[in-house]
Amino acid sequence: MAYQNIIVETRSKVGLVTLNRPQALNALNEALIAELNEALSGFESNPEIGCTVITGSEKAFAAGADVKEMAEKTYVESYLGKFLDGWTRIAETRKPVIAAVSGFCLGGGLELAMMCDIIIASETSRFALPEITLGIMPGAGGTQRLPRFIGKAKAMDLILTGRMMDASEAERCGLVARVVAPDKMLDAALAAAAKIASYSQPIVMMAKETVNRAQETPLSEGARFERRVFLSMFATEDQKEGMQAFIEKRKPAFRNR
Ligand code: DAK
């Protein structure tokens, strides 16, 4: 596929997608989302790739869904036409995805980042769900994911006022995993992705699946799920290799088996 709205690269075992609609601060239109889904599916089915990084520009990760594309939609047209249908694909990826955020990360842009597994942010990043200012509310998981990330009080504050939060507030409240100097941000995200990709792929994927369970199940169910997945790891060659390498004081050579 020839991409018009994103740039797709690989860096060794890491897939890198750069959102690339600078004229619209990377506003997420249908074409961009379709291309992003295509790129993620490609990385997902490529056994060489262990982790993906999604980034934007210095000025904007993404300033939201494309308001100009949405403005004239009617309810029935939207409903019948599967309006904004492709948005959940990213949350379904099984390999880890890191959002490397600089500048504006707003509305659907923040919802996209929250569908990723780790958000690494530049000191310049600004986060908001400003949909309320447009006469709508978040519609790609924002009302559900934000309170789970940062608690109800702050999520209500952000969703009902539409205000922006800076990087240090976002780190304090647990929305982002790390805040990094602007010129180091992408390198930090790529280094984290390379580290993840150096481990056993099935084990990494099981760990991701298990952590995600914590968002959706009571503690007792989650712990039971964890126990089952943990025990299943002893059926992998990579568990044997990882532990044997530790005992022999050498680097493990994981074979994704
Ligand atoms: N959509 C379309 N164009 C956008 C845009 C957006 N979200 N954000 C910026 N742009 C365009 C601007 O219109 C402008 O284009 P021209 O006028 O030059 O043609 C260009 O990008 C540069 O923007 P500004 O001139 O405004 O730049 P400033 O630095 O002055 O301001 C800003 C930056 C980020 C503060 C401002 O652009 C802004 O407020 N942007 C809108 C932010 C926003 O409201 N975002 C939320 C959009 S609603 C769903 C999935 C997703 C969604 C809902 C449902 N389902 C799956 C059901 C998501 C909804 C949203 O995200």
Boltz pocket constraint, residues with backbone or C-beta under 6 A from the ligand:
constraints:
  - pocket:
      binder: B
      contacts: [[A, 22], [A, 23], [A, 24], [A, 25], [A, 27], [A, 28], [A, 63], [A, 64], [A, 65], [A, 66], [A, 67], [A, 68], [A, 83], [A, 84], [A, 85], [A, 87], [A, 104], [A, 106], [A, 107], [A, 108], [A, 109], [A, 111], [A, 130], [A, 131], [A, 134], [A, 137], [A, 138], [A, 139], [A, 140]]
      max_distance: 6.0
